[in-house]
Amino acid sequence: MDYRYDTQLLIEGQGLSEEAITAYFTENFQGDCLLAVGDPSLIKIHFHTNEPWKVLEYCASLGEIYDIVVEDMERQARGLQG
């Protein structure tokens, strides 16, 4: 597995753009399985990465973030929780 952390969250804000967020992720983060969907006031993010803290920092700069889930897929693959 290339990317260890399954990172998911919601961003609530104003003037949010799926396209702009997707472009920023593509240019600035290493990862895969990107999903950035929603509308100008609420965007759902799903992304596999080795640096989830960078994703959280960027998303927090766009608005309020919540329902944050960062799961360690390597632990899950070994049958462990977390």
C-alpha positions in Angstrom: 0.0 0.0 0.0 1.5 3.3 -1.1 -0.5 5.6 1.2 -1.1 4.7 4.8 -3.9 7.0 6.0 -7.5 7.2 4.9 -8.4 10.8 5.6 -12.0 12.0 5.6 -13.6 15.2 6.7 -16.2 17.9 6.0 -15.4 21.5 5.3 -18.1 24.1 6.0 -17.5 27.5 4.5 -18.4 30.0 1.9 -17.5 30.0 -1.8 -15.9 26.5 -1.6 -15.0 25.0 -5.0 -14.7 21.3 -5.7 -12.5 22.1 -8.7 -10.1 24.5 -6.8 -9.7 22.0 -3.9 -9.1 19.1 -6.3 -6.5 21.2 -8.1 -4.7 22.1 -4.9 -4.6 18.5 -3.7 -3.3 17.3 -7.0 -0.5 20.0 -7.1 0.5 19.9 -3.4 -0.2 16.5 -1.8 1.1 13.0 -2.4 -1.8 10.6 -2.4 -4.6 8.9 -4.2 -8.4 8.1 -4.1 -9.2 11.8 -3.9 -12.9 12.7 -3.6 -13.9 16.4 -3.1 -17.6 16.7 -3.5 -20.3 19.1 -2.4 -21.4 22.7 -2.9 -20.1 26.2 -2.2 -21.0 25.8 1.5 -20.1 22.2 2.3 -17.4 19.9 0.8 -16.7 16.3 1.7 -13.1 15.2 1.4 -11.8 11.7 1.1 -8.1 11.1 0.4 -5.4 8.5 1.0 -2.1 10.0 2.0 1.0 9.5 4.2 0.7 13.1 5.6 -2.9 13.6 6.8 -1.9 16.6 9.0 -1.1 18.6 5.8 -4.6 17.8 4.5 -6.2 18.9 7.7 -4.2 22.1 7.9 -5.1 23.1 4.3 -8.8 22.2 4.7 -8.9 24.2 8.0 -7.7 27.2 6.0 -10.8 27.0 3.9 -13.4 26.9 6.6 -14.6 25.0 9.6 -13.6 21.3 9.5 -15.5 18.5 11.3 -16.4 14.8 11.2 -12.7 14.2 10.9 -11.6 10.6 10.5 -8.0 9.5 9.9 -7.7 5.7 9.7 -4.4 3.8 9.6 -5.0 1.4 6.7 -1.8 -0.6 7.5 -3.2 -1.4 11.0 -6.5 -2.3 9.5 -4.8 -4.6 7.0 -3.1 -6.4 9.9 -6.5 -6.8 11.6 -5.9 -4.1 14.3 -8.2 -1.3 15.3 -7.4 2.4 14.6 
